[in-house]
Amino acid sequence: MKLAIAAVLALGIATPAAAQGTDWAKQIAEWNEPAAPFRIADNVYYVGTAGLSAYLITDPAGHVLIDGGLPGSAKLIAANIEALGFRLKDVRYLLINHAHFDHSGGLAELKRLTGAKLLASAGEKPGLELGKTPGRADLLPFPAVTVDRVIGDGEHIRLGGTDLVTRLTPGHTAGCTSWTTRSGSIDLIFACSITVAGAPLNASTVSDFRATFAKLKALKADVFLNFHPAAFDMEVKRKKLLAGDKRAFVDPGELRRRVEAAEAAFDAELKRAGSH
């Protein structure tokens, strides 16, 4: 349960009521603290901020950047990519896990800086192009950005030797998207949020969450990654990495533990909601 609570707190909001009381200026400042980039696996790098994850998957044929953070995160992400020795113009694809302002806010600027094509699920496309999350007045708007290609469940995003498999994992949002890939000998998952965090609890979202939990529990991954560092204990693992543990992020059991914790928190939220 501690994992689930940490994940919810990392997102900053648990329910619409909590969101209304959020000090967004403080939250944004904390999320957008700079963080030094580093290698997670063979060709997978962390290029996000202290509180919002962004990942660069590199290949001689071009690179893939997953997530854009806040509007103010774009310059930090771009600087991190260049600090690693990679060129912004070599980023071919931009991906987004879900269209909330803390993940999609920097996409428009990153698209301008890189010239990359933005790929997104059908469920996230309307919000991205509108510049706000439909049906969520509690969340902040962000710069609208055009989706160049809609991607579906099971679709492969290939670039040279890189192969990212799209896994639609709705619930947190209608088009919440995760990806799996192999880097060297390591299997990784970039997991979309699996917390309620203000999502409307109706028959559709409940069904989506149930299907997503089942789908994720059926997958295998050596490395579990999420789009909030606190949701996968990034700093703890990074300290181990800096201390010389090259397999600091490798934990084949983490994916299932995270999903089971989120499912337990979801059941508790359903029970709480049903009591009112």
Secondary structure, DSSP 8 states (H G I E B T S, - for coil): -HHHHHHHHHHS-SSHHHHHT--HHHHHHHHT-----EEEETTEEE-S-SSS--EEE--TT-EEEE--BSGGGHHHHHHHHHHTT--GGGEEEEE-S--SHHHHTTHHHHHHHH--EEEE-TTTHHHHHHTS-TT-TTS--------SEE--TT-EEEETTEEEEEEE--SSSTT-EEEEEEETTEEEEEE---S-TT---SHHHHHHHHHHHHHHHT---SEEEESSGGGGTHHHHHHHHHTT-TTTT--TTHHHHHHHHHHHHHHHHHHHHHT-
